[in-house]
Amino acid sequence: MLLLQIDFPYYGPTGEEMAEGFKDLAHSIAKEEGLIWKIWTENRETKEAGGIYVFENLPALEAYLDMHTKRVQSFGVTDIRSRIFDINEKLSAITKAPL
């Protein structure tokens, strides 16, 4: 399993308004091949949003990252940051990760 972290400048709605506005997108992301789960992130003060994702394998993660980067760029967003990490499943299990 691999973890993908994405964040970018975000000036749109947050909280309940964001949840309602992006509900269809969330349902679409949930169907992505190889996705195990996503946590949506937002920070009103720093005007940032993004997500933490867990994928089954690198090809699925890379395909999603390419597609999602293009999607976010199509909204006029620049400075999209992404990082990929291996997950230490044994230690994560001890600390209650939902894997």
C-alpha positions in Angstrom: 0.0 0.0 0.0 1.1 3.5 -0.8 0.0 6.9 0.6 -0.4 10.0 -1.6 -0.5 13.5 -0.1 -1.9 16.3 -2.3 -2.4 19.9 -1.4 -2.9 23.2 -3.3 -4.1 26.7 -2.8 -7.9 26.8 -2.4 -10.2 29.8 -2.1 -13.5 28.0 -2.3 -16.1 27.0 0.3 -15.1 24.8 3.3 -17.0 22.8 5.9 -20.6 21.9 5.1 -20.7 24.0 2.0 -17.6 22.2 0.6 -19.1 18.9 1.5 -22.3 19.6 -0.3 -20.6 21.2 -3.3 -18.1 18.3 -3.8 -20.4 15.4 -3.0 -20.6 14.2 -6.6 -16.8 14.5 -7.0 -16.3 12.4 -3.8 -18.6 9.7 -5.2 -16.5 9.7 -8.4 -13.2 9.5 -6.5 -14.5 6.6 -4.4 -14.8 4.6 -7.7 -11.2 5.1 -8.7 -9.3 1.9 -9.4 -6.9 1.0 -6.7 -8.1 3.6 -4.2 -8.6 2.2 -0.7 -9.6 5.5 1.0 -9.3 9.3 0.9 -9.3 11.8 3.7 -10.3 15.3 2.5 -8.2 18.2 3.9 -9.0 21.9 4.2 -7.5 24.8 6.0 -9.5 28.0 6.0 -6.8 30.2 7.5 -4.0 29.2 5.0 -6.4 28.8 2.0 -5.4 25.3 1.2 -7.1 22.0 0.5 -6.3 18.6 -0.7 -6.3 15.0 0.5 -4.5 12.0 1.9 -5.1 8.9 -0.1 -4.2 5.3 0.3 -3.8 3.2 -2.9 -3.3 -0.5 -3.5 -0.4 -0.1 -5.9 1.9 2.5 -7.6 0.3 2.2 -11.1 -3.1 3.0 -9.7 -1.7 5.9 -7.6 0.3 7.4 -10.6 -2.7 7.2 -12.9 -4.9 8.9 -10.4 -2.3 11.6 -9.6 -1.9 12.4 -13.3 -5.7 12.6 -13.9 -6.4 14.6 -10.7 -3.5 17.0 -11.3 -5.0 17.8 -14.7 -8.5 18.1 -13.3 -7.4 20.6 -10.6 -5.3 22.6 -13.1 -8.4 22.8 -15.3 -10.0 24.8 -12.5 -7.1 27.3 -12.8 -5.2 26.0 -9.7 -1.5 26.1 -9.8 1.2 25.1 -7.3 -0.2 21.6 -6.8 2.0 19.7 -4.4 2.1 15.9 -4.2 4.2 13.4 -2.3 4.2 9.6 -2.4 5.1 7.5 0.6 5.4 3.8 1.4 3.2 2.7 4.3 4.8 0.7 7.2 1.7 -1.5 7.7 3.0 -3.2 10.9 3.7 0.0 12.8 0.6 1.7 11.4 -1.5 -1.2 12.7 -0.2 -0.7 16.2 -1.1 3.0 16.0 -4.7 2.2 14.8 -4.4 3.2 11.1 -7.5 2.1 9.2 -5.6 -0.2 6.8 
